[in-house]
Amino acid sequence: MDDPRGRLTKDGIRIYEAEDFEGMRVAGRLAAEILDEVAALVEPGVTTGEIDAFIEERVTAAGAKSATIGYRGYQHASCISVNHVVCHGIPGPKTLKDGDILNIDVTVIVDGWYGDTSRMYVAGSMNRKAERLVQVTHDALMLGIEAVKPGNTFGDIGHAIQSYVEAQRMSVVRDFCGHGLGRVFHAPPNVLHYGRAGAGPVLEEGMFFTIEPMVNLGRPETKVLADDWTAVTRDKSLSAQFEHSIGVTAEGCEIFTLSPAGTFHPTK
């Protein structure tokens, strides 16, 4: 369903009004608070289904809705992607083992506004390769966010991420991207995490979208499993992802999904 608010650019990207930022702040904060609380559950022996059940209960208790339950037939309040799962991992009976790294992705709807965020966690102790992958992925997201300001382009965001990741001898997944959001879950633009500086639509104040780079230790290719959701690395290498929802401001951008507890990065 389309959103009647604001105007559309020639690229079909919606420009929201100043008063719309508050709705995104509330939705983004709830999503971030839930991911803060999840951290205490992530340990060896816990199942991804148990984590998802907690998230669903927390969303309901807050008087919000899960954007993913019922979305294209999906039946869970989160996506939980472990080790070589790139994204869209389905929660279930899988038990976490010591050293597993996982991305937990949550989207909530509060008064019609969508808050979408994901971050990395570790069950037990993280090995050095996984720790470096998580660090590089986190830093790539933040470099992409630094490129967000009116007058820059979406290509500037992708270039900042790609150039940094590849300099670390890792790869950026091409098969999935960030997206516009607001009072809809997915909308233009597609926010690519690779690209050429100066290319693509120009950023304008009032644009809302996610940046959510997926970074692989090995090659960038992925494949989707028979469940039609779970995407994995073709070479079985580890993958990591971080995601923020942001709004473009006059001077730069506002991150709607900052961690209230300061625990967006799992080892900080």
N, C-alpha and C positions, 0 to 999 in steps of 0.2 A: 504494500500500500504506500502510495506516495505521500509526502509531507507538504502541506500547502504553505508552510512558513517560508519567509524570505524570498529571495530571487534566485534564479539559476544563471550560471555563467554560460558562455557559448559552448563549454565542454560538458554542460549538464550538472555542474557541481553547485550544490545549494549554499547560499550565503545566509547565515543566520544573524539575528539581531543581537544587540548587546545583552538584552534581558534573557536570552536563551542560554547564556553561559551558566546561569545559576542552576537550571535544570540538569545540565551535564555535570556540574560539580557534585550535586547530590547523588546522582546515579553512579558516577565514577568513584566517589568516596565509599559508597556501600560495597561496590565490587572489590575495592582495595582492602577495606576492613575485613571482608570475608576471607580474602587470601592471606591477610595477616594472621587470622585465627587458625587457618588451616595448617600453618607451619608446625604447630604442636602435635598434629596428628601424623605427620610424615615421619615414619620410622620403620625399620625392618619388622616384618610380620603383619603389618597392616595391609588390607586390600584396597585397591583403588575404588572399589564399590563402596567401602565404608567411608572413604573420604568424600565421595560424591553424595552419599546420603546426608552427611553433615552439612554440606553446602546447600543441598535442597532445603533442609530444615531451617538453616540460617536465613535463606532468602525469604521463605514463607514467614518466619518469625518477624522479619523486618517489614512485612506488609508489601513486599515487592513481588515481582514475577521473574521467573527464569526465561531468558530469551531463547534458550536452546531446547527446552522441553517442548516437543511437538514441532520443532523446526525441521521441515522436510522429513518428518518421521522420526527424528532423533528423540530419545526418551530419557536423557540425563541432564542434570543441572550444570555439568562441566564436561570438558574434554581433558583427559589425563594421559599424557604422552610420555612413555617411559623409554629411556636409553636411545635406541635407534628409531623410535617412532617420532616422526617429524611434527605431526599435528593431528588433531581429530581422533586421538586415542579414546576408545570407549571404556568407561569405568566398568569394573566387574570383579570377578573372583581372583584376579591376579594379585599375588602377594608380593609386596616389596621386599627386596633383598638388600643387604648391606652394600653400599656403594652405588645403588641405583640413582640415577638422576631423572627428574621428571618435570615436565611443564604442566601446570594446572591453569586452565583457561576458563574464565567465568564471565558471563554477560548477564546483567540484571536490567530489569525495566522498572523505573521509578517514575510514577506520574507521566508515563509515556516517553520518558527519556531513557536512552540506552547507555549503560556503563560497561565497557568491554576492556578487559585487561588479562594478562597472563604473566606468570613469572616462573622461574626455576626453583626447584627444591632438591635436596639430597636426603636419601634414607641412610642414616649412619655416616660413614666417612667417605669423602669424595677423593678419588685418586687424582694424581697431578694432571693427567691429560684432560679429564673431565672438568677439573677446576679451571684450567686454562680456557677450555671451550666456553664454559659459562661466563667467564670474565670477558672474553672477546665479544660474545654475543650481547652482553649487557652494555659494553662500551660502544658497540656498533649502533645499538638503539639510541643511546644518548647523543652520539655524533649525528645521527639522522635527525634527531629532534633539534639539535643546535642549528641545523640548516633551515629550519622553519621560520620564515619571516616574510611579510608582504614584499613582493617583487622578486623573490627567489622562485624556483620552479620545483615541481615534483622530481624532475631529473636530478636536481641538486641533492635531494634527500637520498635517492637511490645511489648516487655517485659517492656520497660521503660514507654510506654503509659498505658498499662493495669494495671501494678502494682500501678501506681499513681492514676488512675481513681478509681479502686476498693477500694483503701485505703480511698477514699473520699465517699465511699458508693454509687457510681454511676456505670453505666455499659457501656462497649464498644460494639458498634454494630459490629457483625461478618459478616453480609450479604454483606457489601460493603467495598472496600479497596482502597488504593492508587495504582498508576500504573506508569510504565515507560512512558516517553514521550521525545520529541525532535523535529524531523521533522515528527512525527506521533502523533496522539492524545492519543492512548492507545497502550502500548507495554509491554512485560515482563520487570520487574517482577510485580507480585501482591504484593503490600506493605501492609501486614496485620498490624492491629493496636492492636494486641494481640499476644502472643507467648512466646517462651522459649528462654532465653538468650543463645547465642551461636549457635542457630539453623538457618537453612536456608542458602541461598547463601551468600558468603563473599562480602562485599562492596569493590569496586575498584575505583580509581580515574577515572573520565570521565563518570560515571553513572549519568543519569538524571532521576528523578522520582518525584512524588508527595507524600507528607504525608498529610493525610486529615481525622483525627479521627472524628468519630461521637460518641457522648456521650449522653446517656439517663439518666434522673433522675430516671426512673424506671428500668424495665427489658430490656435486649438487643434485644428481638425479634422484628422483623419488618414484615410488609406485604405490598405488592404492590397493589395499587388500580386498578380499572377496566380500567383506561386509559393506563395501562402498563408502566407508568413512576413513578408516585408519590409513594414514600415509606413512610410509617408512622409507629409509634410505635404501637405495638399491644395493649399495655395497656393504650394508649392515654397520656402517660407521655411526658413531654417536652423533646426536643432533640436539641443539638447544634453541630456545626461543624466549624472548621477552616482548611484552606488548604494553603500550600505553595508548589511551585515548587522549587526543589533544584538540585544542581550538586555537586558530590563528588569531593573534591580537595585533594591535597597531605596531607594537615594538618587536614582536617575536611570536611566542605561543604560550599557552597555559596548559599544563598537564593536569587532566581531570582525575587521573587514577594514581596519584602519588600515594605511597604507603603511609598511613597515619602513624604506624609504629616504626617507620624507617627501616623496614626489613624487605624491601623490594628485591635486593640482592641477597642471596641465601647465606653468604659467608661474611657479610659486613655487620 
